[in-house]
Amino acid sequence: MTEKVGIMGGTFDPIHYGHLLAAEECRRQLRLDCAVFVPTGEPPHKKEKTITSPEDRYAMTLLATAGVREFSVSRTEIDRGRPSHTVDTLEEFLEESASARELFFITGLDALLSIDTWKDYMRLPSLCTLVTATRPGYSVRGVELLPPEIRTALKLIEIPQFAISSTEIRERVREGRSIRFLVPRLVENYIECRGLYRRLSGGPVKERSD
């Protein structure tokens, strides 16, 4: 049988309950066998971002998904040692599997609408089904402007509204405010023990471009 695998890429800086909810809703609605979180290693637009170290982001993602049988975390992009591109990651997942796999790449709407900036983006429909999360009743604007090949390979999944962002979490930590119930307790403890986000520099971090 073909294994249906969800691939959720992102900086996860930090990972929060919004990420987990989106992955679970996509897994359930699309009847995926599992969801794999893939923290970005070296973003292709690194000069535009200031992000936490890959090892810290990987550790937090492991902690957030610990004990969830259907979730796992991959070091594919972290260990690549060069700028990470979605097309490369998908090819690796297909090549490394000994069994047949059907991939579903889960990404945010903002990232999807800038897909024409991704490396070899027109090859994506041959590698995966593109999945983007939307809010119930939310008007999805801009999707109709995507190339027909991309629209055909796209599934829109409605996710219960859960307004949390990594940017907000980093700001709350910097300002000394609580992040309880925004991230899993183990992630909250890790951020506190490592002293993450207390002093930030540079511009905002985008969740994912490519």
Phi, psi and omega in degrees: 000149179280130178276130179261114187241126173271133178247117180247105180266153178172167175285328181051060187235069001261169171292146181217180184297333177298318177298315183294318179296317179298316180296318181292319179295319177295318179299316183289312185290328181264000180056047179282149177286328181198167175232129181249122177272131183237091178298136178296138176274272177252104182299145180296338179248044187305325183296342180269358189229153168237111184232160178292157183302147179304321182294322177293317181293323176295316180298316180296323179292322175299314181297320183293329184259359182302132177086356178262107188302325185276353181253144172214170182233136181247141176266012186311309184281328179295318183277355184293326177076016178207168180310138186266132178233141182303317183299322179293318181297315180297318179298319179296318179297323179287320182288326186279348182274134178279344180244169180291137181229142169244120186261143176233112182268117184264122182216164179280162182296319180301317179294319180300319184289347175252024186298337180291353175266355182280152177294129175048042187296335180287351176275345186301318180301335178279348183253332187201170165265130178274134182232131175228141183271137177230160176276147177304128178079003183279133179285119181267099182262143177099338181298324182294346180271352180289155177303146181306322181296325179286317180298323180294328182269009188255138171238132176259124182246124178280128181244135175308139185301127183212083191281082175231140175226150177297325179299315179298319181296316179298319180295320180296319178296315181300325182270001178079018180266160184288145172242016178301136181072003172264329177230158175301151184303321180296324178290319177301315179296320180296314179301317180293314182294324182272351180067032183285148173068007181288328177229116182248148175221161179083190184270183181291157179261127176277145183297317180191131166244274167185000000 
